[in-house]
Amino acid sequence: MCDPDCCLTDGGRRLQIPIVALTAEDYVARQVAGVMKGVRARLEGSMVGTSRLLNIAALSAKEQGLAKAGDFIVAVHGAIDARPGSTNMCKVITVE
């Protein structure tokens, strides 16, 4: 897992890049909301189906006004569905 300070700061300044975190766990959503400034958590019932989750993330970003059609989103996720600690992929997707 990435250190939140590494992800959200650049030389002590907060980055102006919106981050949406999808999780199936209530406690993770609470931790994200309470600790990681600027990160918006979205609770999902299942972390199975990478394509489905990427579509949900893009839709969530659009609904929150963080992205619009044609924008690019960087998704960090695992190749193995629903396995904590297996994050090993990075994809750039286009919002539809």
C-alpha positions, 0 to 999 in steps of 0.5 A: 500500500502506498503511504498517504503522504507520498500520494497526496503531497508534493514537497509539503503541498497538497496536490489538486488531483481528486482521488476516489477510493473504492472499497468493500469494507466499512472500516477502510472507507472510514479510515480513508475519509478520516485520514487521507485528506481529499480522498473520497471513499465509495463503499462497494459490496464486492471487489470482484470484476475489475472492469465493473469496478473501473466503470463504477469508479469512472461513473462515481467521478462523473457524478461527483463532478471530478471528471467528464467524458473524455477525461483520463483516469488512472486506476491502481488495482490488483490483477487478482480480484478481492485479494487485499495486498495484491495491488500490482497494476496501473491503467489509464482509462478514458471516461465515457 
